[in-house]
Amino acid sequence: AAGVPAIAANAPRRYVRLARTDGYDRLRELTPEQQRLFNIPDPMPSGGYHERVSTLMTGMGDHSAPPASSGPAQPDEQRVAQAEAIFRSQATWDATMADSVVRASREHRPVFLVIGRFHTDNDGGTLQLIRRARPNLRVLTISCGRGLHPTLLETDRNRADIVVLEMRKAEEKK
């Protein structure tokens, strides 16, 4: 209605899944038409982001606990391989969304991207890749969530440029 273009910034799930199951070499074998629908990160997002993905997706933060799938305990090598596969798929999503933002920012200003906060919070993968591709691009991140405290916790302080928390009651925590 406002005459502003809308773009699909995300990679199709089938390619994200292929990054996880078969790896980036398999994605490079696809047709040029297929390859235009996703981006392979080069280099990969780094820093604490890799650890957060591993911890969230596979329970790697606690080596005594089974992975998030709640299946039987897996050997460490298998869990590490699983975490790397999941990180590859997450990084494919990040790289594709970052590329979409970078391309759109060259054609249209401003760009407004709505994604899950994990991709941008605490210098997440999408944010890293946008900044790597366009270091001088002005980026503002807003992270929304739910909290139990009337003030920001220390862990919220570097989450984003702006942090918005909806207060919830302690009994809702369950």
PASEBA-1860 file (N, C-alpha, C; in nm, 3 decimals):
! residues 174
1> AAGVPAIA> 0.083/-0.119/0.000/0.000/0.000/0.000/0.087/0.126/0.000 ~ 0.205/0.119/0.061/0.293/0.234/0.070/0.388/0.242/-0.049 ~ 0.380/0.147/-0.140/0.469/0.148/-0.255/0.611/0.105/-0.223 ~ 0.629/0.041/-0.109/0.761/-0.006/-0.069/0.770/-0.155/-0.103 ~ 0.878/-0.196/-0.169/0.887/-0.338/-0.206/0.905/-0.429/-0.085 ~ 0.848/-0.546/-0.095/0.867/-0.650/0.007/0.946/-0.763/-0.058 ~ 1.042/-0.815/0.013/1.123/-0.924/-0.042/1.119/-1.043/0.053 ~ 1.138/-1.160/-0.003/1.153/-1.281/0.078/1.303/-1.296/0.103
9> ANAPRRYV> 1.345/-1.275/0.225/1.487/-1.273/0.255/1.544/-1.410/0.288 ~ 1.458/-1.505/0.320/1.505/-1.633/0.370/1.534/-1.732/0.258 ~ 1.618/-1.828/0.288/1.645/-1.939/0.196/1.533/-2.041/0.209 ~ 1.492/-2.103/0.099/1.393/-2.210/0.110/1.444/-2.323/0.200 ~ 1.355/-2.379/0.277/1.393/-2.482/0.374/1.465/-2.601/0.310 ~ 1.429/-2.638/0.189/1.492/-2.756/0.128/1.643/-2.735/0.112 ~ 1.686/-2.612/0.087/1.830/-2.586/0.072/1.899/-2.575/0.208 ~ 1.828/-2.521/0.305/1.882/-2.515/0.441/1.900/-2.659/0.493
17> RLARTDGY> 1.801/-2.743/0.467/1.809/-2.884/0.508/1.924/-2.953/0.436 ~ 1.940/-2.926/0.307/2.049/-2.987/0.230/2.185/-2.943/0.284 ~ 2.197/-2.819/0.327/2.323/-2.772/0.389/2.353/-2.854/0.513 ~ 2.250/-2.886/0.589/2.268/-2.963/0.712/2.300/-3.109/0.681 ~ 2.226/-3.171/0.592/2.241/-3.315/0.570/2.357/-3.351/0.478 ~ 2.380/-3.269/0.373/2.480/-3.306/0.271/2.600/-3.212/0.266 ~ 2.588/-3.094/0.324/2.700/-3.001/0.327/2.701/-2.904/0.211 ~ 2.795/-2.810/0.219/2.804/-2.703/0.120/2.849/-2.752/-0.017
25> DRLRELTP> 2.930/-2.857/-0.023/2.973/-2.908/-0.154/2.852/-2.952/-0.235 ~ 2.754/-3.013/-0.171/2.632/-3.055/-0.241/2.555/-2.933/-0.292 ~ 2.548/-2.828/-0.213/2.479/-2.707/-0.258/2.548/-2.647/-0.380 ~ 2.681/-2.655/-0.383/2.756/-2.600/-0.497/2.733/-2.678/-0.626 ~ 2.682/-2.800/-0.616/2.654/-2.884/-0.733/2.519/-2.852/-0.797 ~ 2.437/-2.774/-0.730/2.303/-2.743/-0.781/2.311/-2.649/-0.900 ~ 2.201/-2.638/-0.971/2.196/-2.552/-1.089/2.207/-2.405/-1.048 ~ 2.252/-2.320/-1.140/2.257/-2.176/-1.109/2.120/-2.120/-1.067
33> EQQRLFNI> 2.013/-2.171/-1.126/1.878/-2.125/-1.090/1.847/-2.160/-0.944 ~ 1.886/-2.279/-0.901/1.866/-2.319/-0.762/1.957/-2.238/-0.670 ~ 2.081/-2.217/-0.712/2.178/-2.147/-0.626/2.142/-2.001/-0.603 ~ 2.061/-1.943/-0.687/2.024/-1.803/-0.666/1.928/-1.787/-0.549 ~ 1.877/-1.899/-0.494/1.780/-1.894/-0.385/1.843/-1.904/-0.246 ~ 1.975/-1.918/-0.239/2.042/-1.928/-0.110/2.185/-1.877/-0.124 ~ 2.248/-1.853/-0.010/2.389/-1.812/-0.007/2.464/-1.902/0.089 ~ 2.586/-1.933/0.051/2.675/-2.009/0.139/2.766/-1.907/0.207
41> PDPMPSGG> 2.772/-1.906/0.338/2.855/-1.806/0.407/3.004/-1.831/0.383 ~ 3.074/-1.724/0.353/3.219/-1.735/0.333/3.284/-1.605/0.377 ~ 3.346/-1.602/0.493/3.360/-1.709/0.591/3.234/-1.724/0.675 ~ 3.234/-1.827/0.757/3.121/-1.856/0.844/3.109/-1.749/0.952 ~ 2.987/-1.728/1.005/2.974/-1.642/1.123/3.060/-1.701/1.235 ~ 3.105/-1.616/1.325/3.201/-1.663/1.424/3.167/-1.613/1.564 ~ 3.262/-1.629/1.653/3.248/-1.582/1.789/3.153/-1.668/1.870 ~ 3.090/-1.607/1.967/2.999/-1.678/2.056/2.875/-1.730/1.986
49> YHERVSTL> 2.849/-1.682/1.866/2.731/-1.726/1.791/2.734/-1.877/1.767 ~ 2.849/-1.928/1.725/2.863/-2.071/1.699/2.828/-2.151/1.825 ~ 2.879/-2.109/1.938/2.852/-2.179/2.064/2.704/-2.170/2.101 ~ 2.642/-2.054/2.080/2.499/-2.040/2.112/2.414/-2.130/2.025 ~ 2.447/-2.142/1.896/2.372/-2.232/1.808/2.387/-2.375/1.857 ~ 2.509/-2.416/1.886/2.534/-2.552/1.932/2.459/-2.582/2.061 ~ 2.465/-2.489/2.154/2.398/-2.509/2.283/2.247/-2.516/2.266 ~ 2.191/-2.426/2.189/2.048/-2.421/2.171/1.996/-2.543/2.095
57> MTGMGDHS> 2.063/-2.580/1.988/2.011/-2.683/1.900/2.043/-2.826/1.944 ~ 2.151/-2.846/2.017/2.191/-2.984/2.048/2.221/-3.009/2.194 ~ 2.211/-2.910/2.279/2.244/-2.931/2.418/2.393/-2.948/2.442 ~ 2.476/-2.897/2.349/2.621/-2.914/2.359/2.680/-2.842/2.480 ~ 2.608/-2.748/2.537/2.664/-2.676/2.651/2.682/-2.765/2.773 ~ 2.602/-2.871/2.782/2.611/-2.965/2.893/2.642/-3.102/2.836 ~ 2.767/-3.141/2.840/2.809/-3.267/2.778/2.754/-3.389/2.849 ~ 2.694/-3.374/2.966/2.637/-3.488/3.036/2.493/-3.512/2.995
65> APPASSGP> 2.431/-3.413/2.929/2.290/-3.425/2.892/2.277/-3.477/2.750 ~ 2.170/-3.552/2.722/2.149/-3.595/2.584/2.113/-3.475/2.498 ~ 2.130/-3.482/2.365/2.096/-3.371/2.279/1.947/-3.338/2.287 ~ 1.912/-3.224/2.231/1.775/-3.173/2.239/1.673/-3.272/2.186 ~ 1.713/-3.366/2.101/1.619/-3.462/2.044/1.567/-3.558/2.151 ~ 1.626/-3.559/2.269/1.592/-3.643/2.382/1.604/-3.791/2.350 ~ 1.682/-3.823/2.250/1.711/-3.962/2.220/1.821/-4.012/2.311 ~ 1.872/-4.131/2.283/1.980/-4.184/2.367/2.105/-4.098/2.357
73> AQPDEQRV> 2.187/-4.106/2.462/2.311/-4.029/2.463/2.397/-4.066/2.344 ~ 2.464/-3.969/2.285/2.548/-3.991/2.169/2.693/-3.968/2.207 ~ 2.785/-4.037/2.139/2.927/-4.008/2.163/2.957/-3.862/2.128 ~ 3.057/-3.805/2.194/3.092/-3.665/2.171/3.118/-3.636/2.024 ~ 3.186/-3.727/1.952/3.217/-3.701/1.810/3.089/-3.687/1.730 ~ 2.991/-3.771/1.760/2.865/-3.766/1.688/2.789/-3.638/1.722 ~ 2.793/-3.597/1.847/2.726/-3.473/1.889/2.794/-3.352/1.825 ~ 2.926/-3.354/1.817/2.998/-3.243/1.753/2.961/-3.236/1.604
81> AQAEAIFR> 2.957/-3.351/1.537/2.919/-3.354/1.396/2.776/-3.303/1.377 ~ 2.687/-3.342/1.466/2.549/-3.295/1.460/2.542/-3.144/1.479 ~ 2.618/-3.093/1.576/2.619/-2.949/1.602/2.674/-2.874/1.481 ~ 2.779/-2.924/1.419/2.836/-2.858/1.300/2.737/-2.859/1.184 ~ 2.664/-2.968/1.167/2.564/-2.976/1.060/2.453/-2.873/1.084 ~ 2.410/-2.862/1.208/2.306/-2.764/1.240/2.359/-2.622/1.220 ~ 2.483/-2.599/1.260/2.541/-2.466/1.240/2.551/-2.432/1.091 ~ 2.584/-2.530/1.007/2.589/-2.507/0.861/2.453/-2.461/0.810
89> SQATWDAT> 2.347/-2.527/0.856/2.214/-2.488/0.809/2.177/-2.350/0.861 ~ 2.207/-2.321/0.987/2.177/-2.189/1.044/2.255/-2.082/0.969 ~ 2.381/-2.109/0.940/2.465/-2.012/0.870/2.417/-1.989/0.727 ~ 2.359/-2.090/0.665/2.301/-2.073/0.530/2.183/-1.977/0.537 ~ 2.100/-1.994/0.637/1.989/-1.900/0.659/2.043/-1.759/0.680 ~ 2.141/-1.747/0.770/2.199/-1.616/0.800/2.257/-1.550/0.676 ~ 2.334/-1.627/0.599/2.400/-1.571/0.480/2.297/-1.526/0.376 ~ 2.191/-1.602/0.361/2.088/-1.567/0.263/2.013/-1.443/0.306
97> MADSVVRA> 1.976/-1.435/0.434/1.906/-1.316/0.482/1.997/-1.193/0.475 ~ 2.123/-1.210/0.513/2.217/-1.097/0.507/2.233/-1.048/0.365 ~ 2.249/-1.139/0.270/2.264/-1.101/0.130/2.138/-1.029/0.081 ~ 2.022/-1.077/0.121/1.897/-1.011/0.080/1.891/-0.868/0.132 ~ 1.932/-0.847/0.255/1.933/-0.712/0.314/2.035/-0.624/0.243 ~ 2.154/-0.677/0.221/2.260/-0.599/0.156/2.217/-0.557/0.016 ~ 2.161/-0.650/-0.062/2.116/-0.615/-0.198/2.004/-0.513/-0.194 ~ 1.908/-0.533/-0.104/1.796/-0.439/-0.093/1.843/-0.303/-0.046
105> SREHRPVF> 1.943/-0.298/0.040/1.991/-0.170/0.091/2.060/-0.089/-0.018 ~ 2.107/-0.154/-0.120/2.169/-0.083/-0.232/2.063/-0.024/-0.325 ~ 1.945/-0.084/-0.325/1.837/-0.042/-0.414/1.732/0.045/-0.345 ~ 1.706/0.017/-0.219/1.598/0.084/-0.147/1.646/0.119/-0.006 ~ 1.607/0.234/0.040/1.640/0.272/0.177/1.515/0.317/0.246 ~ 1.491/0.289/0.367/1.562/0.193/0.451/1.512/0.051/0.427 ~ 1.581/-0.045/0.483/1.540/-0.186/0.478/1.498/-0.225/0.619 ~ 1.387/-0.292/0.628/1.335/-0.337/0.757/1.321/-0.488/0.749
113> LVIGRFHT> 1.399/-0.561/0.827/1.398/-0.707/0.826/1.340/-0.758/0.957 ~ 1.241/-0.843/0.949/1.181/-0.902/1.067/1.221/-1.049/1.069 ~ 1.300/-1.085/1.169/1.347/-1.224/1.183/1.352/-1.260/1.331 ~ 1.370/-1.386/1.357/1.387/-1.431/1.495/1.510/-1.367/1.555 ~ 1.500/-1.331/1.680/1.607/-1.254/1.744/1.737/-1.331/1.756 ~ 1.734/-1.462/1.749/1.856/-1.540/1.760/1.955/-1.505/1.649 ~ 1.903/-1.466/1.533/1.987/-1.433/1.418/2.062/-1.301/1.435 ~ 2.016/-1.215/1.527/2.079/-1.085/1.545/2.127/-1.058/1.688
121> DNDGGTLQ> 2.061/-1.116/1.787/2.099/-1.089/1.926/2.246/-1.122/1.949 ~ 2.310/-1.040/2.031/2.449/-1.064/2.072/2.540/-1.089/1.952 ~ 2.525/-1.006/1.850/2.607/-1.018/1.729/2.586/-1.152/1.659 ~ 2.460/-1.188/1.641/2.425/-1.313/1.574/2.472/-1.317/1.430 ~ 2.455/-1.434/1.369/2.510/-1.460/1.236/2.462/-1.365/1.127 ~ 2.333/-1.338/1.120/2.283/-1.248/1.015/2.343/-1.109/1.031 ~ 2.346/-1.061/1.153/2.403/-0.929/1.180/2.552/-0.925/1.144 ~ 2.627/-1.027/1.182/2.769/-1.034/1.146/2.789/-1.027/0.996
129> LIRRARPN> 2.710/-1.102/0.922/2.729/-1.109/0.777/2.684/-0.982/0.706 ~ 2.583/-0.915/0.758/2.544/-0.785/0.702/2.659/-0.686/0.722 ~ 2.709/-0.681/0.843/2.817/-0.585/0.874/2.946/-0.618/0.798 ~ 2.972/-0.744/0.775/3.091/-0.782/0.699/3.078/-0.737/0.553 ~ 2.959/-0.753/0.496/2.938/-0.717/0.356/2.929/-0.566/0.335 ~ 2.870/-0.494/0.431/2.855/-0.348/0.420/2.891/-0.284/0.553 ~ 3.022/-0.273/0.581/3.065/-0.222/0.711/3.015/-0.082/0.745 ~ 2.985/0.000/0.646/2.940/0.136/0.672/2.789/0.151/0.674
137> LRVLTISC> 2.717/0.042/0.657/2.572/0.047/0.660/2.525/0.070/0.803 ~ 2.438/0.167/0.822/2.383/0.191/0.955/2.278/0.085/0.985 ~ 2.300/0.011/1.092/2.211/-0.098/1.130/2.162/-0.073/1.272 ~ 2.033/-0.086/1.292/1.972/-0.073/1.424/1.902/-0.205/1.452 ~ 1.934/-0.269/1.565/1.868/-0.394/1.601/1.775/-0.371/1.719 ~ 1.658/-0.432/1.708/1.557/-0.427/1.815/1.525/-0.571/1.850 ~ 1.541/-0.605/1.976/1.514/-0.741/2.022/1.395/-0.737/2.116 ~ 1.295/-0.819/2.087/1.175/-0.826/2.170/1.166/-0.963/2.235
145> GRGLHPTL> 1.121/-0.964/2.358/1.106/-1.090/2.430/1.019/-1.072/2.551 ~ 1.017/-1.176/2.633/0.939/-1.172/2.756/1.035/-1.185/2.873 ~ 1.005/-1.117/2.981/1.090/-1.121/3.098/1.012/-1.122/3.227 ~ 1.081/-1.155/3.334/1.020/-1.156/3.466/1.065/-1.039/3.552 ~ 1.159/-0.959/3.502/1.218/-0.852/3.581/1.178/-0.716/3.524 ~ 1.155/-0.617/3.610/1.116/-0.484/3.562/1.233/-0.406/3.500 ~ 1.355/-0.457/3.516/1.471/-0.392/3.456/1.548/-0.494/3.374 ~ 1.635/-0.445/3.289/1.716/-0.535/3.207/1.812/-0.614/3.295
153> LETDRNRA> 1.830/-0.740/3.261/1.931/-0.821/3.326/2.065/-0.793/3.260 ~ 2.171/-0.829/3.324/2.304/-0.809/3.265/2.314/-0.880/3.131 ~ 2.252/-0.996/3.117/2.257/-1.072/2.991/2.179/-1.003/2.878 ~ 2.091/-0.909/2.913/2.015/-0.835/2.812/2.090/-0.712/2.760 ~ 2.190/-0.666/2.831/2.251/-0.536/2.803/2.318/-0.525/2.666 ~ 2.376/-0.630/2.614/2.440/-0.623/2.482/2.364/-0.702/2.376 ~ 2.242/-0.738/2.408/2.160/-0.820/2.319/2.133/-0.749/2.186 ~ 2.101/-0.620/2.192/2.065/-0.544/2.072/2.078/-0.396/2.104
161> DIVVLEMR> 2.059/-0.312/2.003/2.061/-0.168/2.027/1.944/-0.126/2.116 ~ 1.829/-0.189/2.093/1.709/-0.163/2.173/1.654/-0.298/2.216 ~ 1.625/-0.311/2.345/1.567/-0.435/2.398/1.430/-0.401/2.455 ~ 1.329/-0.470/2.406/1.192/-0.451/2.452/1.148/-0.582/2.518 ~ 1.112/-0.573/2.647/1.068/-0.691/2.719/0.924/-0.673/2.764 ~ 0.842/-0.769/2.734/0.706/-0.772/2.786/0.713/-0.843/2.921 ~ 0.663/-0.777/3.022/0.665/-0.836/3.155/0.564/-0.950/3.162 ~ 0.606/-1.059/3.224/0.512/-1.167/3.248/0.518/-1.204/3.395
169> KAEEKK> 0.410/-1.258/3.442/0.401/-1.294/3.584/0.478/-1.423/3.607 ~ 0.529/-1.439/3.728/0.607/-1.557/3.764/0.529/-1.686/3.739 ~ 0.399/-1.688/3.764/0.320/-1.811/3.744/0.309/-1.848/3.595 ~ 0.329/-1.752/3.503/0.328/-1.779/3.360/0.457/-1.848/3.315 ~ 0.557/-1.846/3.397/0.689/-1.897/3.360/0.684/-2.044/3.323 ~ 0.595/-2.119/3.383/0.584/-2.263/3.360/0.557/-2.285/3.217
END
